[in-house]
Amino acid sequence: MTDLEQQLKETYAERLDTLGPTGGDVGAARRDGARMRMRRRLGVGVAAVVVVAVGAAGSLLGTGRLTVGPSHDVGHWRELPAPPLSPRAFAQSVWTGSEVVVLGGEEQPCPPNADCAGLPEDLRDGAAYNPVSDSWRRIPPAPVPVGPGDRLLAADGVVVLRDWQQDGSRWFTYEPDHNRWSRIDDVPADIGDLPSAYGSRVYALVGRRVAVYDVRSFQWSLLPPDTKQRLVQRRVTATPYGPVVTGYVTLIGTQTAVSAHLYDGTSWHRLPPTSIAGNDWAWAGGGMVDFDSYQHQGMDRMLPGVSLGGTLDPSTGRSASLPTSALETPPDGWSLNAVGPGPWAASWGLVYDVAHRKAWTLSQPDGAPDDGVAAAWADGRLLAFGGVDHSPDGAEPTNHAWLYTP
């Protein structure tokens, strides 16, 4: 075993000992962690996630990698009409099915590796872009400040906001049809910080259980306990087949393997073993996709047999690694990251066609900043808003927006 592999295993073992029953949904992964996830991952943080599959790598499914790298640009950008928002970075954005909602952000973004105590709180105002009319409209400000530690998603056209403060107990909905915000009542205690939505339902981890909120009935419920395996670093992903909980199971000592469990509406089912050690799953292109090229780049060469990022079909249990072309982040890749629900994904300077398993370099439009860009796929097109360029003279955020058509 190399010194690097030993260090990775020791790092993972130390992190695993600190995990509580919430499977990694802890306060340390909130505001600062979210901001770091939107920038480039640091090596130690990546190692803590990746090493979980080292021990059992030889027994997992093959990778089936392609060897063709990005060869050309695809698609084009155009600048959109000016949004009714001030310059900012690290805003949140989501596609409702008819509009892209952009919310909150920071007017004075904190430079990387700086002590930014005392900066103004995050913004609350927002706007919605309609690609049919090619126009923006203001929306009512959110009930709480919205920044990189918060979670914004859409369920059946309703925007759901999870506030990172107060242990995640504050959840809100924005209904575009009524143009109003409402607070969600009876949020379960100790709810996780990475909810996922499909249809009218929002799923989130609560201890060893999965909680469900229906935006039409306004009700919370708990799914039956998953007794298949005890998983660590759990993550729930909403799919049309039901929620899928992914995580890692210890086999012998420090040996671990990736596992995924599907709830089909009646009971839990363990999906076939997979080599995909993903931790950023989302629904896109008719399946689950984990596409974060920077996190995965190079780690598969250090840990042979492990596929870092890929696809998973919950209906069949079939999984596949990402092609090599989707792992080779361009040296000048920028911090624009968005996945699904359509057939495309974007991450750190690449755009990935999920259905055809091809990746291309994602060009950066003139004037687009490098950091803190909000992005969301809108009916097959990608909207990018705001962001900041850091320089010795200070941060200069923008309020410009662009639309990318593959």
Secondary structure, DSSP 8 states (H G I E B T S, - for coil): --HHHHHHHHHHHHHHHT--TTTT--GGGSHHHHHHHHS---HHHHHHHHGGGSTTGGGS-----------SB-SEEEE----SS-SBBS-EEEE-SS-EEEE--BSS---TT---TT-------EEEEETTTTEEEEE---SS---TTSEEEEETTEEEEE-SSGGGT-EEEEETTTTEEEE--S--TTB-S--EEETTEEEEEETTEEEEEETTTTEEEE-----S---EEEEEE--TT--EEEEEEE-STT-EEEEEEEE-SS-EEE---B-B--S-EEEETTEEEE--HHHHTTHHHHSTT-B-SEEE-TTT--EEE--GGGT---TT--S-EEE-SSSEEEETTEEEETTTTEEEE----TT--SBS-EEEEETTEEEEE--EEEETTEEEEB--EEEEE-
